[in-house]
Amino acid sequence: MLLRQLFRSVVASVLFFVLLGLAYPAIETGIGQAFFSHQANGSLGPNGSTLIGQTFTGPRWFQGRPEPSGNNPLASGGSNLGPRSKVLAADVRHEVAVLQKEGITPRNALVTSSGSGLDPDITPADAYAEAPAVARANHLPLAAVRHLVARHVTGRELGFLGSPYVNVLQLNEALAHLKGSTGA
């Protein structure tokens, strides 16, 4: 009787290991690769993952949010600085000064870090605020740069969740292509 129960327990354990430890993950991986390959493989583009902010400096490029992690995915996490923090206030003043020196009138999201420390997105208003400086630095017509921004605005999820945003990496990749096509 004891051996029969032991045998049943071992068979059940092996069966569940095969079903839940091997078959189910293999099926899920197959579905992910078949229908969501880009996302399942890290949303990689030619310059890295489109889900992780990249560092762009100077007025020739659209700027992302200042991130304390330096966009290092291993060091993700916000700064945890509160609204009364003197360090946060000093950091914001510094970011505002840097952007103003480049001819950009910054908005809130452009001078504050994201909760994850890795956010690649800015608001459309921030991208449009940067457009004149980017156009000037690249000797491009402002209308062309504003049109580029407009093409890269992603709307709300399902039409009502979240806020519209612009992925800075994808926008800068499109800007590089635009500069290459115009000879700027």
Rosetta blueprint (number, residue, H / E / L):
1 M L
2 L H
3 L H
4 R H
5 Q H
6 L H
7 F H
8 R H
9 S H
10 V H
11 V H
12 A H
13 S H
14 V H
15 L H
16 F H
17 F H
18 V H
19 L H
20 L H
21 G H
22 L H
23 A H
24 Y H
25 P H
26 A H
27 I H
28 E H
29 T H
30 G H
31 I H
32 G H
33 Q H
34 A H
35 F H
36 F L
37 S H
38 H H
39 Q H
40 A H
41 N L
42 G L
43 S L
44 L E
45 G E
46 P L
47 N L
48 G E
49 S E
50 T L
51 L L
52 I L
53 G L
54 Q L
55 T L
56 F L
57 T L
58 G L
59 P L
60 R L
61 W L
62 F L
63 Q L
64 G L
65 R L
66 P L
67 E L
68 P L
69 S L
70 G L
71 N L
72 N L
73 P H
74 L H
75 A H
76 S L
77 G L
78 G L
79 S L
80 N L
81 L L
82 G L
83 P L
84 R L
85 S L
86 K H
87 V H
88 L H
89 A H
90 A H
91 D H
92 V H
93 R H
94 H H
95 E H
96 V H
97 A H
98 V H
99 L H
100 Q H
101 K H
102 E L
103 G L
104 I L
105 T L
106 P L
107 R L
108 N H
109 A H
110 L H
111 V H
112 T L
113 S L
114 S L
115 G L
116 S L
117 G L
118 L L
119 D L
120 P L
121 D E
122 I E
123 T L
124 P H
125 A H
126 D H
127 A H
128 Y H
129 A H
130 E H
131 A H
132 P H
133 A H
134 V H
135 A H
136 R H
137 A H
138 N H
139 H L
140 L L
141 P L
142 L H
143 A H
144 A H
145 V H
146 R H
147 H H
148 L H
149 V H
150 A H
151 R H
152 H L
153 V E
154 T E
155 G L
156 R L
157 E E
158 L L
159 G L
160 F L
161 L E
162 G L
163 S L
164 P L
165 Y E
166 V E
167 N E
168 V H
169 L H
170 Q H
171 L H
172 N H
173 E H
174 A H
175 L H
176 A H
177 H H
178 L H
179 K H
180 G H
181 S H
182 T H
183 G L
184 A L
